[in-house]
Amino acid sequence: MIKDDFNKFEKRIAVTGGAGFIGANLLLYMVPKYSQYLFVNIDCLTYAGNLLSLKSIESDQNYRFEKIDICDYNAVENCINKYDITDIIHLAAETHVDQSISNPAKFVATNICGTFNLLELVRTKMEKRRCLRFHNVSTDEVFGTLDGPGKFTEESPYRPNSPYSATKAGADYLIRAYNKTYGLNSIVTNSANCFGPFQFPEKLIPLVIRNALAGKPIPVYGDGLNIRDWLYVEDNCRAIDLAFHNGLSGKTYNIGGRNEIKNIDLVKRICRIIDDTHSDEPGEPREKLIAFVKDRPGHDRRYAIDPSFIETQLGWQTEYSFDDALVKTVKWYLNNLEWMESCINGRYLKYYEETYTNR
Ligand SMILES: NC(=O)c1ccc[n+]([C@@H]2O[C@H](COP(=O)([O-])OP(=O)(O)OC[C@H]3O[C@@H](n4cnc5c(N)ncnc54)[C@H](O)[C@@H]3O)[C@@H](O)[C@H]2O)c1
């Protein structure tokens, strides 16, 4: 397709990190919904990016994939020119807190310098042509930890405690500065911990499922009493969609499901759901596999999001109850073990080579 043909699409949206957990769910939600937009998935396929997640849309006329590292300024610029990109939804990031503790450099490179590259491209090349929307998908972890009973609002100060959250905060600050200084048309959404299909099995919920099925110890940090506020990924995708289209430039929107739960209680619930689905198998309850391990350094005690602003301003609400979404999620992994194993055994990269490199 030549560039003019891409111009038949009303918007040409670059979605960075579209092969990751939230990015894939967002594309699976938005590509069929908006046939008038072109979606260009820019992802360099780190261990966390799996194109098998996007199999159902890979041949859609309004979807393209480009294997590009956002730290490579020239490659991103070529891609933006090739498709005449009009908007960016930015999700590409290094995201695992434990890895940010052992290797913070790559978090600074992707999360800060990669974001800076995108912003510079927008400032110097794209905004001259049109008013572009830059939507940054960020996290509640930028606010640090809650010790008392309150919740994070859009006015809460940033107090990141891990290299991961510090680099996400750095990116949010850059976006704020580009909005204030250069008038960038920007939106930031800070969401709670997400769960749902297609999450790499290093993260808590798929890790618990994988270990519980394999009869391996299920590691729980510290005393297990850390509290997270969980959000079903599809509810986050609908919030991103709303904020991208209707959010006010320069605003940030907190997205949370009002589902606070202690890690240990969450792990036990997952074990019970798996026990129930395997009730014909004899054996000990899977929660016997729980093994408390040394706490993560700087481990935040509690996160809780107040989503009132996006609810009142944009009319967003969760569609899923936490219990229903958790059962749905666990069953999805039980029915998609092959996908889960493809993340671990490198099959996701072979799929990319077989499917895309000869195109
Ligand atoms: N998962 C959550 O609970 C959660 C909650 C709030 C915010 N977020 C934010 O949402 C975004 C997506 O999170 P996720 O859980 O889907 O992450 P993920 O780790 O599952 O996926 C990240 C994706 O980014 C890609 N990527 C990484 N570095 C890249 C680079 N240099 N160039 C191009 N692509 C690169 C990876 O290949 C992968 O496909 C992140 O910005 C994260 O901070 C996540």
The ligand as an SDF file (V2000), in Angstrom:
LIG
                    3D

 44 48  0  0  0  0  0  0  0  0999 V2000
    0.1960   -4.4460   33.4500 N   0  0  0  0  0  0  0  0  0  0  0  0
   -0.2740   -3.5790   34.3410 C   0  0  0  0  0  0  0  0  0  0  0  0
   -0.8690   -3.9660   35.3380 O   0  0  0  0  0  0  0  0  0  0  0  0
   -0.0850   -2.0990   34.1030 C   0  0  0  0  0  0  0  0  0  0  0  0
   -0.7560   -1.2120   34.9570 C   0  0  0  0  0  0  0  0  0  0  0  0
   -0.6290    0.1550   34.7150 C   0  0  0  0  0  0  0  0  0  0  0  0
    0.1280    0.6170   33.6740 C   0  0  0  0  0  0  0  0  0  0  0  0
    0.7810   -0.2640   32.8770 N   0  0  0  0  0  0  0  0  0  0  0  0
    1.5720    0.2940   31.7650 C   0  0  0  0  0  0  0  0  0  0  0  0
    0.9490   -0.1570   30.5680 O   0  0  0  0  0  0  0  0  0  0  0  0
    1.9390   -0.3690   29.5520 C   0  0  0  0  0  0  0  0  0  0  0  0
    1.8390   -1.7800   29.0340 C   0  0  0  0  0  0  0  0  0  0  0  0
    2.0180   -2.6690   30.1230 O   0  0  0  0  0  0  0  0  0  0  0  0
    1.9990   -4.2400   29.8940 P   0  0  0  0  0  0  0  0  0  0  0  0
    1.6760   -4.8750   31.1780 O   0  0  0  0  0  0  0  0  0  0  0  0
    1.1860   -4.5430   28.6870 O   0  0  0  0  0  0  0  0  0  0  0  0
    3.5320   -4.4950   29.5620 O   0  0  0  0  0  0  0  0  0  0  0  0
    4.2300   -5.7690   28.8880 P   0  0  0  0  0  0  0  0  0  0  0  0
    5.5440   -5.9070   29.5740 O   0  0  0  0  0  0  0  0  0  0  0  0
    3.3080   -6.9200   28.8570 O   0  0  0  0  0  0  0  0  0  0  0  0
    4.4570   -5.3100   27.3690 O   0  0  0  0  0  0  0  0  0  0  0  0
    5.3680   -4.3060   27.0310 C   0  0  0  0  0  0  0  0  0  0  0  0
    5.5100   -4.3310   25.5080 C   0  0  0  0  0  0  0  0  0  0  0  0
    6.4240   -3.2800   25.1480 O   0  0  0  0  0  0  0  0  0  0  0  0
    7.3600   -3.8130   24.2150 C   0  0  0  0  0  0  0  0  0  0  0  0
    8.6150   -3.0480   24.3580 N   0  0  0  0  0  0  0  0  0  0  0  0
    9.4330   -3.0060   25.4320 C   0  0  0  0  0  0  0  0  0  0  0  0
   10.4970   -2.2280   25.1760 N   0  0  0  0  0  0  0  0  0  0  0  0
   10.3300   -1.7470   23.9140 C   0  0  0  0  0  0  0  0  0  0  0  0
   11.0950   -0.8800   23.0840 C   0  0  0  0  0  0  0  0  0  0  0  0
   12.2560   -0.3550   23.4990 N   0  0  0  0  0  0  0  0  0  0  0  0
   10.6310   -0.6020   21.8400 N   0  0  0  0  0  0  0  0  0  0  0  0
    9.4570   -1.1390   21.3890 C   0  0  0  0  0  0  0  0  0  0  0  0
    8.7110   -1.9930   22.1310 N   0  0  0  0  0  0  0  0  0  0  0  0
    9.1420   -2.2800   23.3780 C   0  0  0  0  0  0  0  0  0  0  0  0
    7.5220   -5.2690   24.5840 C   0  0  0  0  0  0  0  0  0  0  0  0
    8.0290   -6.0500   23.5240 O   0  0  0  0  0  0  0  0  0  0  0  0
    6.0960   -5.6410   24.9770 C   0  0  0  0  0  0  0  0  0  0  0  0
    5.3700   -6.0700   23.8560 O   0  0  0  0  0  0  0  0  0  0  0  0
    3.2920   -0.0650   30.1930 C   0  0  0  0  0  0  0  0  0  0  0  0
    3.6690    1.2360   29.8310 O   0  0  0  0  0  0  0  0  0  0  0  0
    3.0150   -0.1670   31.6800 C   0  0  0  0  0  0  0  0  0  0  0  0
    3.8670    0.6650   32.4180 O   0  0  0  0  0  0  0  0  0  0  0  0
    0.6950   -1.6140   33.0580 C   0  0  0  0  0  0  0  0  0  0  0  0
  1  2  1  0
  2  3  2  0
  2  4  1  0
  4  5  1  0
  4 44  2  0
  5  6  2  0
  6  7  1  0
  7  8  2  0
  8  9  1  0
  8 44  1  0
  9 10  1  0
  9 42  1  0
 10 11  1  0
 11 12  1  0
 11 40  1  0
 12 13  1  0
 13 14  1  0
 14 15  2  0
 14 16  1  0
 14 17  1  0
 17 18  1  0
 18 19  2  0
 18 20  1  0
 18 21  1  0
 21 22  1  0
 22 23  1  0
 23 24  1  0
 23 38  1  0
 24 25  1  0
 25 26  1  0
 25 36  1  0
 26 27  1  0
 26 35  1  0
 27 28  2  0
 28 29  1  0
 29 30  1  0
 29 35  2  0
 30 31  1  0
 30 32  2  0
 32 33  1  0
 33 34  2  0
 34 35  1  0
 36 37  1  0
 36 38  1  0
 38 39  1  0
 40 41  1  0
 40 42  1  0
 42 43  1  0
M  CHG  2   8   1  16  -1
M  END
$$$$
